[in-house]
Amino acid sequence: MYQMDGSQLQQQYKHHISDYKDWDQREHAKEWMLFEKNMGTHISIDETALSNDELYTVITNKTAKGQKGAIVAMIKGTQAERVIDILLRLPERLRKKVQEVTLDMAAGMHLIVKRCFPYAHRVVDRFHVQQLATEAVQEIRIKHRWQAIDEENEQIALAKKQGIAYIPQLLPNGDSPKQLLARSRYLLFKHKEHWTYSQKQRATLMFERYPAIKNAYDLSMKLTGIFNHCKCKEEAFKKLALWYNEVEAAGIDSFRTVAKSIETHYLTILNYFNNRSTNASAEAFNAKIKAFRASARGVRDINFFLFRLQKIYA
């Protein structure tokens, strides 16, 4: 519109208009950035990828709500010892004031929080726990789908050998067993109250033919119900114990793995019921970084990208 070359404008901003050349963190920004003034009592820790799967550990202040003052630290990599060394540069008095940290179940993240924020309650994000359960359900669905594909291929080969036309088996809703299992992926993520009419049809047919998927789906929804309806840690602990018993009775290997993971982290998972805190703010901030990266058509100069990022969010 103004007959101006975009690349030239970017270069002018980078080298002349902005204070990029005088930025105090320019020399080490690619490796780490710290903003101690943004430290708060409730923070989140997560990882994000900038370019070429280069991971950064990102610590954000929840009270900033993803706006200016959100970034506390961005450190290249996820190796616990390296991240700890950088975070220990923050004043001890600020680190000791942190009351709560939300994170996922990664062992490295827990070690970072224990060493750097010794007085903070660790809260494992409930959505990561629920994701484990939904992945266990999908694993069973996928297993049955591969079996359905094999059966269909065998029937096609048999029909060809006998010299007759293959007529696929169609269910009352018009799907073949293979299609039924493929098209039922998304309904297994939702509670049955939110299913559409066609999803209800598919679920009824699938659960009749594959009771193992129904058992797994029911276990997943019961776990979600514990997080949604329990009012305190004591109530949740009792409900989880009953849920463990149901998992053992069901005999589903993938859910036994989920149960063991929950058992390993149950103290930090139950901390959710203190303030019902989640890592949603960190996930939302990661989405903002990805959107900013997309608007910039990728990351060519990581230092300058981080400079622009901290201008907006730090």
C-alpha positions in Angstrom: 0.0 0.0 0.0 2.8 2.4 0.9 5.2 1.1 -1.8 7.5 -0.2 1.0 9.5 -3.4 0.9 8.7 -5.6 3.9 12.2 -7.0 4.2 13.7 -3.5 4.2 11.3 -2.3 6.8 12.2 -5.3 9.1 15.9 -4.5 8.7 15.3 -0.8 9.5 13.4 -1.8 12.6 16.0 -4.4 13.7 19.1 -2.2 13.2 17.8 1.4 13.7 14.3 1.9 15.0 14.3 -0.6 17.8 16.7 -0.9 20.7 17.7 -4.4 19.7 21.4 -3.5 19.4 21.4 -2.3 23.0 19.3 -5.2 24.4 20.9 -6.3 27.7 20.1 -10.0 27.1 21.1 -10.1 23.4 24.4 -12.0 23.9 22.8 -14.9 25.6 19.1 -14.7 24.5 19.4 -17.8 22.3 20.5 -19.8 25.3 18.5 -18.2 28.1 16.4 -15.2 29.1 15.4 -14.2 32.6 13.0 -11.5 33.8 13.0 -11.5 37.6 10.6 -8.6 37.8 7.9 -10.9 36.3 8.2 -13.5 39.1 5.0 -14.3 40.9 3.7 -16.7 43.6 1.8 -18.9 41.1 3.7 -20.0 38.0 3.6 -22.6 35.2 6.5 -24.5 33.6 6.3 -26.2 30.2 8.3 -26.8 27.0 7.7 -25.3 23.6 9.4 -25.6 20.1 10.6 -22.5 18.3 12.1 -23.9 15.1 13.4 -27.2 13.8 12.1 -28.9 17.0 14.5 -26.8 19.1 12.9 -27.1 22.6 12.8 -24.3 25.1 11.7 -24.6 28.8 9.3 -21.7 29.4 8.3 -20.5 32.9 5.3 -18.1 33.0 3.5 -16.0 35.6 -0.1 -17.0 35.9 -1.3 -13.6 37.1 -0.2 -12.0 33.8 -2.8 -14.1 32.0 -0.6 -14.4 28.9 -0.1 -10.7 28.5 2.8 -8.4 29.2 4.8 -9.6 32.2 4.0 -13.3 31.5 7.5 -14.6 30.7 9.7 -15.3 33.7 12.3 -17.4 31.9 13.0 -19.0 28.6 15.9 -21.5 28.6 17.1 -23.6 25.6 16.7 -27.3 26.1 14.9 -29.4 28.7 17.9 -30.9 30.5 17.1 -30.5 34.2 20.6 -29.7 35.4 21.1 -27.0 32.8 17.7 -25.3 33.4 18.4 -25.4 37.2 21.7 -23.7 36.8 20.1 -20.8 34.9 17.1 -20.5 37.2 19.3 -20.3 40.3 20.5 -17.0 38.9 17.1 -15.6 40.0 17.2 -14.1 43.5 16.6 -16.7 46.3 14.0 -14.5 48.0 11.9 -14.5 44.9 12.2 -18.2 44.3 11.2 -18.9 47.9 8.0 -16.8 47.5 6.6 -19.1 44.8 3.7 -21.0 46.4 2.4 -23.1 43.5 3.8 -24.5 40.2 1.7 -26.3 37.6 3.5 -28.8 35.4 3.2 -32.1 33.6 4.4 -35.5 34.7 7.9 -35.3 33.2 10.5 -36.2 35.9 12.9 -33.5 34.7 10.3 -30.8 35.3 9.6 -32.1 38.8 13.4 -32.0 39.6 13.6 -28.4 38.4 10.7 -27.3 40.6 12.0 -29.1 43.7 15.5 -27.6 43.4 14.6 -24.0 42.3 11.2 -23.4 44.1 11.6 -25.4 47.3 8.5 -24.0 49.1 6.1 -24.4 46.1 3.3 -27.0 45.9 3.7 -29.0 42.7 0.4 -29.5 40.8 0.4 -32.0 38.0 -1.9 -30.8 35.2 -5.2 -32.7 35.3 -5.5 -32.6 31.4 -2.2 -34.5 31.1 -3.6 -37.2 33.3 -6.8 -37.3 31.3 -4.8 -37.4 28.1 -3.1 -40.6 29.2 -6.5 -42.2 29.7 -7.9 -41.1 26.3 -4.7 -42.3 24.6 -5.2 -45.7 26.3 -8.8 -45.8 24.8 -7.5 -44.8 21.4 -4.9 -47.5 21.5 -7.6 -50.2 21.9 -9.7 -48.6 19.1 -6.6 -48.6 16.8 -5.8 -52.2 17.6 -9.4 -53.3 16.6 -9.2 -51.2 13.5 -6.0 -53.0 12.3 -7.8 -56.3 12.9 -10.8 -55.1 10.9 -8.5 -54.1 8.0 -6.8 -57.5 8.1 -10.2 -59.3 8.1 -11.4 -57.2 5.1 -8.2 -57.9 3.2 -8.6 -61.6 3.8 -12.2 -61.6 2.7 -11.2 -59.7 -0.5 -8.4 -62.2 -1.2 -10.8 -65.1 -0.6 -13.5 -63.7 -2.9 -10.8 -63.1 -5.6 -9.6 -66.7 -5.2 -13.2 -68.0 -5.6 -13.8 -65.8 -8.6 -16.7 -64.0 -7.1 -17.3 -60.2 -6.4 -16.5 -59.0 -3.0 -19.4 -57.5 -1.1 -18.3 -55.5 1.9 -20.1 -56.0 5.2 -22.1 -52.9 6.0 -23.6 -52.0 9.4 -27.0 -50.4 9.9 -25.6 -46.9 9.7 -23.9 -47.6 6.4 -20.3 -48.0 7.8 -18.1 -51.0 7.3 -16.4 -52.2 10.5 -13.2 -50.6 9.4 -14.9 -47.3 8.7 -16.9 -47.5 12.0 -13.6 -47.7 14.0 -11.9 -44.9 12.0 -14.9 -42.5 12.2 -15.4 -43.1 16.0 -12.1 -41.5 16.9 -13.5 -38.1 18.0 -16.6 -39.3 19.9 -14.3 -41.2 22.3 -12.8 -37.9 23.5 -16.3 -36.5 24.5 -18.8 -37.3 27.1 -21.8 -39.1 25.7 -24.0 -36.1 26.6 -22.2 -34.1 23.9 -22.5 -36.7 21.1 -24.4 -35.9 17.9 -27.1 -38.2 16.6 -24.7 -39.9 14.2 -22.1 -40.3 16.9 -24.6 -42.0 19.2 -25.4 -44.4 16.4 -21.7 -45.2 15.9 -21.1 -45.6 19.6 -23.9 -48.0 20.0 -22.7 -50.2 17.1 -19.1 -50.0 18.2 -19.7 -50.8 21.9 -21.9 -53.8 20.9 -19.2 -55.2 18.6 -16.2 -54.2 20.7 -17.0 -54.3 24.5 -13.3 -53.7 25.4 -13.6 -50.2 23.8 -16.7 -49.6 25.9 -15.0 -50.7 29.1 -12.0 -48.4 28.3 -14.2 -45.5 27.5 -16.2 -45.9 30.7 -13.0 -45.9 32.7 -11.7 -42.8 31.0 -15.0 -40.9 31.6 -15.0 -42.0 35.3 -11.5 -40.5 35.7 -12.7 -37.2 34.2 -15.7 -37.3 36.5 -13.4 -37.5 39.5 -11.7 -34.2 38.5 -15.0 -32.5 37.6 -17.1 -33.4 40.6 -14.9 -34.0 43.6 -14.7 -31.1 46.0 -11.6 -31.9 48.1 -8.5 -34.1 48.1 -9.9 -36.6 50.6 -13.0 -37.3 48.4 -10.8 -37.5 45.3 -8.4 -39.9 47.0 -11.3 -42.3 47.8 -12.8 -42.1 44.3 -9.3 -42.8 42.8 -8.9 -45.9 45.0 -12.3 -47.2 43.7 -11.2 -46.4 40.2 -8.0 -48.4 40.6 -10.1 -51.4 41.6 -12.2 -51.1 38.5 -9.0 -50.9 36.3 -7.7 -54.1 37.9 -11.0 -55.8 37.4 -11.2 -54.7 33.7 -7.7 -56.2 33.0 -6.8 -53.7 30.3 -3.0 -53.4 30.1 -2.9 -49.8 28.8 -5.1 -48.7 31.7 -3.0 -50.5 34.2 -0.1 -48.4 32.9 -2.2 -45.2 33.4 -3.1 -46.3 36.9 0.6 -46.9 37.7 1.5 -43.4 36.4 -1.3 -41.9 38.5 -0.1 -43.9 41.6 3.4 -42.6 41.1 2.3 -39.0 41.0 -0.9 -39.1 43.1 0.3 -36.6 45.7 1.0 -33.9 43.1 -2.1 -34.8 41.1 -4.3 -34.4 44.2 -2.8 -31.0 44.8 -5.1 -29.9 41.9 -8.0 -29.9 44.4 -6.3 -27.2 46.5 -7.0 -24.4 44.0 -8.2 -26.4 41.0 -5.1 -25.1 39.1 -4.2 -26.4 35.7 -1.4 -25.8 33.2 -3.9 -24.3 30.7 -2.2 -20.9 30.9 1.1 -22.4 29.8 -0.5 -24.3 27.0 -2.3 -21.1 25.9 1.0 -19.2 26.0 2.6 -21.9 23.8 -0.2 -21.4 21.3 0.5 -17.7 21.3 4.2 -18.4 20.6 3.3 -20.7 17.7 0.8 -18.1 16.3 3.5 -15.4 16.5 6.0 -17.7 14.8 3.4 -18.3 12.0 2.8 -14.6 11.6 6.6 -14.1 11.2 6.7 -16.8 8.5 9.0 -19.0 10.7 12.0 -18.2 12.8 15.1 -17.2 10.8 16.9 -15.2 13.4 16.2 -16.7 16.8 17.8 -13.9 18.8 15.6 -11.2 17.0 12.5 -13.4 17.3 13.1 -13.7 21.1 13.7 -9.9 21.3 10.3 -9.3 19.7 8.7 -11.9 21.9 10.0 -10.4 25.1 8.8 -6.9 23.9 5.3 -8.2 23.8 5.1 -10.8 26.7 8.0 -9.8 29.1 
